[in-house]
Amino acid sequence: MVRKKSYIKHNNLNYLYTIILIYIGAELTSTFKNRDYKIYSNIVTKQLETQAKRMLLIIGVAHIGSLKSILRDDDFITIDTKAHIKK
């Protein structure tokens, strides 16, 4: 019996390890997307609080594409600051 239990535990660990390897990309993507939705929530909350017509968001490049998409879906207008910042 001990051998069977140890074999079952070993197989379960292999199975879990395989699942983790298969879905690691999906997990990382969902974690990043979740972070972007939290940022979006903070933007909307602050905008509703202050009734601001404009906001400046300084954020890492990894979030920009996703956030632009989320904001565009909610009728926010995004402007690239490169045109407005002098070197």
N, C-alpha and C positions, 0 to 999 in steps of 0.2 A: 504494500500500500504506500509506503513512504516514497518508493521510486515513482509510482504513478502520480502522486501529488507533486513531487518535484518536477516531473515531466510536464504536468499541466501548468504549473507556475511558469516554467521556462517557456512553454508555448504561448501563454498569455502575455508574457513580457515581450516576446518576439512580435506578437501580433500588435501590441501597443506601440512598440518601437516602429513597426512598419507603418502604422496609422500616422504616427507623429511625422515620419519622413515624407509620407504622401501629402499630408495637409499642412506642412510647415509654411508653405507659400501663402496658402489661404489664411492661416492664422496671423501671419505678419501683416497681410493686406487688411484683414478685418480690424486688427489692432490700430493700424495707421488710420483707417477710415473712421473708426470710433473716435480717435483723437481729433480728426478734422471736424466731426460733428459736434464735439465738445467746444472747439474753437468757434464754430459757427453759432452755437447756442450763446456763447459769451458775447459775440458781436451783436446778435439780435437783442439780447437782454440789455446790453449797454445802450444800444440805439433807442430802444423803447423807453428806457429810463431817462435818457437825456434829450430825446427828440432831435438828436443831431442829424443834420442833412449830409454831413461828410464825416468820414472816419479814416484815420491813417493806421494801417495795420503793417507792422514790421514783423516778418515771419520767415522762417527758413524755406528754402527753395523746394524742399521735398513736399511741402503742403500746398504750394501755390496752385498747381493744376487742379487738384481735387477741390480745394476751397473755391476757386473761380467757378467751377462747375456747380457746386452746391449753391453759391450765392446767385449765380445766373438763373438757376431754377426758381429762386425766390424773388426774382425781379430786381436784384441789386445790380448796380452798374459798377464794374471794376475798371480802374484806370491804372495802366502801368506807369510807375513813377520815374522810369528812366528818362522820359521826355521832360520831366519837371525838375530833375536834380542836376545841378551843375557840378562838373568835375573839378 
